Amino acid sequence: MSLQEDLKAAQRCLDELGRSVDSLEKQLGATLDVRRVRADADHLRASLAQLREAAPDQGSGTRPEVIRIPDKPYDDSLWSDADDEGLGARDRHAP
């Protein structure tokens, strides 16, 4: 399957899941468990939408922009006033 076909199939499954959750809510009421499943399904729907936006359009042949990160080390002055995680500041001691 192509990427777009896989995304459409996932969307169809999420749509079916939404219909099933609606049916369960009608049968069981808006219990905590049903609300939790609905929230999880909504998160999946949002995640799939983000994935669809990030996925390259195979028809256009364009690729997402590549951000190059240099191999040289960062400037040490960026960290001059930072605390070491779990150790605190360099010039202070733990109580």
N, C-alpha and C positions, 0 to 999 in steps of 0.2 A: 504494500500500500504506500501511496505517496504521503508526504507530510500533511498536506491539506485534507486528504481523505481520512487520515488518522485523527486530525483535529475535529472534523465533522462527525466522525464516529463517537469520539469522546463527548461532543456536545449533545448528540442524540441520547447517549447513556445518561448524561446529567439531566436532560429534559425528562427522561423516563423516571429517574430517581426523584425529581421534583414532583411528578405526578403521584408516585408511590407514597411519598411523604405526605402529600395532601390527603390521600386516601386514608393513611394511618391516622392523621390528625382528626379526620371526620369520625373514625371509629374509636379512637382512644381519648380524644380531647387534646387540649394544648398542655400536656404534661411536660415536666422538665425534660424527660428523655426525648420526647418528640421535638421539643424546641431545640435541644442540643443537636439532634440529627439534622433539623432544618438549618441551623447555623453552620454545621459542617458542610452541608450541601451548598449553601451560599458561598462559603469560603472556596470550595472546589470550583464553583462557577466563576468567581472572581479570579482565581489562579489560572483557570483555563483561558479567560479573556486576556490576561497579561501574557500568557504564553503565545496566544494567537497574535498579539501585537508585536511580540519580539521575534516571532518566526519569520524568516525571510519568505517573500512571495516568490514561489518557484517559477511563476510565469514571467516575471520581469527580469529574472537573472541577477538582481541586485543582491549584494551581501551586506550584512550589518557592518557599521563602521568599526574598525579595529582600533582600539586605543593602545598605543605603545607605552610601556612603562620602562624607563631607562634602568640599566643594570647598575649604574653608579649609586653609591650609598647616599642616603639623605644627609643634608646638612645637619651637623650635631647641634647647632644653635636652635633648631626647631624644638628640641627636647630639653632645653636648659632649665625650664621651670616645671617640668612634668614630674609627677610622683611615680616611683616604681611600684607597680601593682603588688600589693601585699607587703611592701617594704616601707612605703612612705617616702618622704622627701630625703634627699641625700644628706642634708645637714642636720636632720633631727633624728632622735632615737625614739623607739616605741616606749610607752609608759611602763 
